[in-house]
Amino acid sequence: MITTVGTNILLDVFLPDKRFAAGSSKLLKIAYNEGALIICDIVYAELVPQFENRDMLGRTLEQINVTISSLDVNIAFLAGEKWGLYRKSGGE
């Protein structure tokens, strides 16, 4: 399974956030054990201010085997359409 990880989860773990670090770390470990972890380029950009330099961010992401997947607007649009259909058909 591939899990897309959001900025908030990573910041909870990297900073760490006293309220959410333990829970976010646990969820990240579960996702890691189930397969690949990816982030989109937007999440990467949101992480940049928290690191001294590019190498430090890169090494940190490597340590938890996170791959960066660039956003393709055609795929994003298709995903949005599918999400809309899911919601219209009663999905939560």
N, CA and C atoms as a LAMMPS dump frame, in Angstrom:
ITEM: TIMESTEP
0
ITEM: NUMBER OF ATOMS
276
ITEM: BOX BOUNDS ff ff ff
-5.0000000000000000e+02 5.0000000000000000e+02
-5.0000000000000000e+02 5.0000000000000000e+02
-5.0000000000000000e+02 5.0000000000000000e+02
ITEM: ATOMS id mol type element x y z
1 1 1 N 0.83 -1.159 0
2 1 2 C 0 0 0
3 1 3 C 0.89 1.243 0
4 2 1 N 0.418 2.279 -0.655
5 2 2 C 1.11 3.567 -0.682
6 2 3 C 0.3 4.545 0.151
7 3 1 N 0.973 5.258 1.036
8 3 2 C 0.299 6.242 1.881
9 3 3 C 0.864 7.623 1.588
10 4 1 N -0.014 8.55 1.305
11 4 2 C 0.371 9.937 1.15
12 4 3 C 0.329 10.59 2.524
13 5 1 N 1.418 11.227 2.895
14 5 2 C 1.531 11.815 4.23
15 5 3 C 1.391 13.325 4.123
16 6 1 N 0.59 13.892 5.02
17 6 2 C 0.372 15.329 5.038
18 6 3 C 1.395 16.066 5.89
19 7 1 N 1.485 17.34 5.67
20 7 2 C 2.436 18.196 6.379
21 7 3 C 2.249 18.118 7.894
22 8 1 N 1.014 18.152 8.354
23 8 2 C 0.762 18.178 9.797
24 8 3 C 1.332 16.963 10.511
25 9 1 N 1.172 15.797 9.925
26 9 2 C 1.707 14.573 10.542
27 9 3 C 3.222 14.668 10.654
28 10 1 N 3.863 15.09 9.587
29 10 2 C 5.325 15.174 9.595
30 10 3 C 5.826 16.236 10.575
31 11 1 N 5.167 17.377 10.618
32 11 2 C 5.589 18.416 11.559
33 11 3 C 5.364 17.986 13.007
34 12 1 N 4.286 17.252 13.262
35 12 2 C 4.056 16.716 14.613
36 12 3 C 5.236 15.876 15.061
37 13 1 N 5.782 15.093 14.143
38 13 2 C 6.886 14.186 14.455
39 13 3 C 8.228 14.921 14.448
40 14 1 N 8.453 15.765 13.461
41 14 2 C 9.747 16.425 13.32
42 14 3 C 10.002 17.498 14.373
43 15 1 N 8.958 18.209 14.836
44 15 2 C 9.188 19.357 15.71
45 15 3 C 9.499 19.018 17.164
46 16 1 N 9.018 18.098 17.862
47 16 2 C 7.717 17.434 17.856
48 16 3 C 6.652 18.253 18.592
49 17 1 N 5.428 18.029 18.226
50 17 2 C 4.287 18.684 18.851
51 17 3 C 3.871 17.865 20.074
52 18 1 N 3.847 18.485 21.24
53 18 2 C 3.567 17.754 22.483
54 18 3 C 2.19 17.102 22.49
55 19 1 N 1.211 17.728 21.862
56 19 2 C -0.135 17.153 21.872
57 19 3 C -0.295 16.009 20.874
58 20 1 N 0.364 16.107 19.734
59 20 2 C 0.085 15.161 18.661
60 20 3 C 1.25 14.269 18.255
61 21 1 N 2.433 14.484 18.804
62 21 2 C 3.626 13.741 18.359
63 21 3 C 3.455 12.234 18.49
64 22 1 N 2.984 11.778 19.632
65 22 2 C 2.861 10.327 19.852
66 22 3 C 1.872 9.694 18.875
67 23 1 N 0.714 10.303 18.714
68 23 2 C -0.299 9.755 17.816
69 23 3 C 0.137 9.803 16.361
70 24 1 N 0.726 10.912 15.962
71 24 2 C 1.188 11.043 14.574
72 24 3 C 2.335 10.088 14.287
73 25 1 N 3.225 9.932 15.247
74 25 2 C 4.341 8.995 15.087
75 25 3 C 3.827 7.565 14.929
76 26 1 N 2.835 7.211 15.722
77 26 2 C 2.254 5.87 15.642
78 26 3 C 1.618 5.634 14.269
79 27 1 N 0.86 6.614 13.788
80 27 2 C 0.235 6.481 12.471
81 27 3 C 1.27 6.404 11.354
82 28 1 N 2.332 7.189 11.484
83 28 2 C 3.395 7.166 10.488
84 28 3 C 4.091 5.804 10.468
85 29 1 N 4.325 5.217 11.638
86 29 2 C 4.949 3.891 11.715
87 29 3 C 4.058 2.822 11.101
88 30 1 N 2.76 2.909 11.358
89 30 2 C 1.82 1.939 10.772
90 30 3 C 1.867 2.029 9.251
91 31 1 N 1.801 3.249 8.728
92 31 2 C 1.83 3.44 7.271
93 31 3 C 3.156 2.953 6.692
94 32 1 N 4.247 3.24 7.385
95 32 2 C 5.575 2.801 6.94
96 32 3 C 5.63 1.274 6.855
97 33 1 N 5.093 0.606 7.857
98 33 2 C 5.11 -0.857 7.888
99 33 3 C 4.212 -1.49 6.835
100 34 1 N 3.239 -0.737 6.344
101 34 2 C 2.311 -1.267 5.349
102 34 3 C 2.74 -0.991 3.911
103 35 1 N 3.766 -0.176 3.728
104 35 2 C 4.197 0.092 2.361
105 35 3 C 4.942 1.395 2.229
106 36 1 N 4.824 1.996 1.051
107 36 2 C 5.573 3.204 0.723
108 36 3 C 4.911 4.457 1.283
109 37 1 N 5.752 5.438 1.633
110 37 2 C 5.286 6.744 2.07
111 37 3 C 5.651 7.763 0.997
112 38 1 N 4.684 8.595 0.618
113 38 2 C 4.971 9.642 -0.357
114 38 3 C 4.432 10.972 0.159
115 39 1 N 5.049 12.046 -0.335
116 39 2 C 4.521 13.381 -0.125
117 39 3 C 4.508 14.074 -1.477
118 40 1 N 3.616 15.034 -1.625
119 40 2 C 3.613 15.806 -2.867
120 40 3 C 4.548 16.997 -2.714
121 41 1 N 4.802 17.655 -3.804
122 41 2 C 5.728 18.779 -3.791
123 41 3 C 5.244 19.935 -2.916
124 42 1 N 3.938 20.054 -2.736
125 42 2 C 3.395 21.105 -1.876
126 42 3 C 3.757 20.83 -0.419
127 43 1 N 3.634 19.58 0.02
128 43 2 C 4.034 19.216 1.379
129 43 3 C 5.525 19.472 1.566
130 44 1 N 6.318 19.102 0.577
131 44 2 C 7.76 19.35 0.641
132 44 3 C 8.013 20.842 0.874
133 45 1 N 7.347 21.688 0.085
134 45 2 C 7.528 23.134 0.214
135 45 3 C 7.137 23.617 1.6
136 46 1 N 6.102 23.039 2.184
137 46 2 C 5.666 23.444 3.517
138 46 3 C 6.65 23.006 4.604
139 47 1 N 7.437 21.983 4.342
140 47 2 C 8.435 21.515 5.309
141 47 3 C 9.714 22.351 5.292
142 48 1 N 10.011 22.963 4.156
143 48 2 C 11.283 23.68 3.972
144 48 3 C 11.608 24.658 5.107
145 49 1 N 10.687 25.497 5.572
146 49 2 C 11.046 26.466 6.609
147 49 3 C 11.487 25.849 7.94
148 50 1 N 11.192 24.589 8.15
149 50 2 C 11.518 23.931 9.414
150 50 3 C 12.921 23.339 9.434
151 51 1 N 13.636 23.424 8.318
152 51 2 C 14.961 22.817 8.221
153 51 3 C 15.993 23.869 7.848
154 52 1 N 17.203 23.673 8.331
155 52 2 C 18.284 24.623 8.075
156 52 3 C 18.656 24.719 6.61
157 53 1 N 18.58 23.579 5.915
158 53 2 C 18.954 23.575 4.503
159 53 3 C 18.335 22.376 3.795
160 54 1 N 18.508 22.349 2.501
161 54 2 C 17.936 21.306 1.654
162 54 3 C 18.471 19.917 2.005
163 55 1 N 19.782 19.82 2.263
164 55 2 C 20.377 18.522 2.583
165 55 3 C 19.779 17.927 3.856
166 56 1 N 19.579 18.771 4.863
167 56 2 C 19.006 18.282 6.117
168 56 3 C 17.579 17.768 5.905
169 57 1 N 16.803 18.481 5.131
170 57 2 C 15.448 18.024 4.823
171 57 3 C 15.494 16.72 4.042
172 58 1 N 16.354 16.661 3.049
173 58 2 C 16.484 15.443 2.245
174 58 3 C 16.885 14.234 3.07
175 59 1 N 17.865 14.416 3.947
176 59 2 C 18.313 13.305 4.805
177 59 3 C 17.205 12.862 5.76
178 60 1 N 16.458 13.816 6.275
179 60 2 C 15.373 13.489 7.195
180 60 3 C 14.3 12.668 6.49
181 61 1 N 13.939 13.071 5.295
182 61 2 C 12.93 12.322 4.538
183 61 3 C 13.453 10.944 4.139
184 62 1 N 14.733 10.868 3.809
185 62 2 C 15.339 9.572 3.471
186 62 3 C 15.281 8.61 4.654
187 63 1 N 15.501 9.12 5.848
188 63 2 C 15.519 8.266 7.042
189 63 3 C 14.197 7.538 7.236
190 64 1 N 13.105 8.141 6.805
191 64 2 C 11.813 7.468 6.95
192 64 3 C 11.273 7.003 5.593
193 65 1 N 12.163 6.966 4.608
194 65 2 C 11.841 6.446 3.271
195 65 3 C 10.651 7.142 2.606
196 66 1 N 10.617 8.458 2.716
197 66 2 C 9.566 9.227 2.053
198 66 3 C 10.032 9.588 0.647
199 67 1 N 9.162 9.35 -0.323
200 67 2 C 9.418 9.698 -1.709
201 67 3 C 8.569 10.918 -2.062
202 68 1 N 9.138 11.817 -2.855
203 68 2 C 8.404 12.999 -3.28
204 68 3 C 7.769 12.721 -4.633
205 69 1 N 6.473 12.943 -4.713
206 69 2 C 5.721 12.727 -5.941
207 69 3 C 5.16 14.064 -6.395
208 70 1 N 5.635 14.546 -7.527
209 70 2 C 5.175 15.846 -8.025
210 70 3 C 3.707 15.794 -8.416
211 71 1 N 3.043 16.9 -8.175
212 71 2 C 1.626 17.022 -8.485
213 71 3 C 1.449 17.21 -9.982
214 72 1 N 0.631 16.387 -10.564
215 72 2 C 0.271 16.503 -11.972
216 72 3 C -1.17 17.007 -12.003
217 73 1 N -1.406 18.169 -12.597
218 73 2 C -2.744 18.755 -12.55
219 73 3 C -3.801 17.879 -13.218
220 74 1 N -3.441 17.115 -14.226
221 74 2 C -4.416 16.225 -14.858
222 74 3 C -4.859 15.14 -13.887
223 75 1 N -3.915 14.569 -13.175
224 75 2 C -4.246 13.545 -12.184
225 75 3 C -5.014 14.161 -11.022
226 76 1 N -4.592 15.349 -10.586
227 76 2 C -5.287 16.026 -9.487
228 76 3 C -6.731 16.317 -9.87
229 77 1 N -6.963 16.745 -11.095
230 77 2 C -8.319 17.026 -11.545
231 77 3 C -9.158 15.76 -11.569
232 78 1 N -8.595 14.68 -12.111
233 78 2 C -9.301 13.402 -12.146
234 78 3 C -9.627 12.927 -10.728
235 79 1 N -8.671 13.063 -9.822
236 79 2 C -8.911 12.674 -8.427
237 79 3 C -10.041 13.499 -7.826
238 80 1 N -10.08 14.786 -8.145
239 80 2 C -11.156 15.65 -7.657
240 80 3 C -12.506 15.236 -8.201
241 81 1 N -12.539 14.881 -9.458
242 81 2 C -13.794 14.397 -10.045
243 81 3 C -14.266 13.12 -9.355
244 82 1 N -13.349 12.18 -9.158
245 82 2 C -13.691 10.913 -8.5
246 82 3 C -14.171 11.158 -7.07
247 83 1 N -13.494 12.073 -6.367
248 83 2 C -13.893 12.414 -5.001
249 83 3 C -15.31 13.001 -5.004
250 84 1 N -15.589 13.872 -5.97
251 84 2 C -16.917 14.465 -6.076
252 84 3 C -17.982 13.408 -6.315
253 85 1 N -17.716 12.461 -7.209
254 85 2 C -18.653 11.364 -7.465
255 85 3 C -18.883 10.515 -6.227
256 86 1 N -17.797 10.241 -5.516
257 86 2 C -17.875 9.462 -4.276
258 86 3 C -18.785 10.164 -3.271
259 87 1 N -18.595 11.464 -3.105
260 87 2 C -19.408 12.227 -2.155
261 87 3 C -20.865 12.276 -2.586
262 88 1 N -21.124 12.476 -3.893
263 88 2 C -22.495 12.544 -4.401
264 88 3 C -23.216 11.222 -4.235
265 89 1 N -22.45 10.106 -4.242
266 89 2 C -23.084 8.788 -4.103
267 89 3 C -23.244 8.374 -2.642
268 90 1 N -22.971 9.304 -1.728
269 90 2 C -23.187 9.021 -0.304
270 90 3 C -21.946 8.757 0.499
271 91 1 N -20.769 8.844 -0.096
272 91 2 C -19.53 8.623 0.646
273 91 3 C -19.305 9.717 1.68
274 92 1 N -18.687 9.327 2.786
275 92 2 C -18.465 10.278 3.888
276 92 3 C -17.309 11.204 3.621
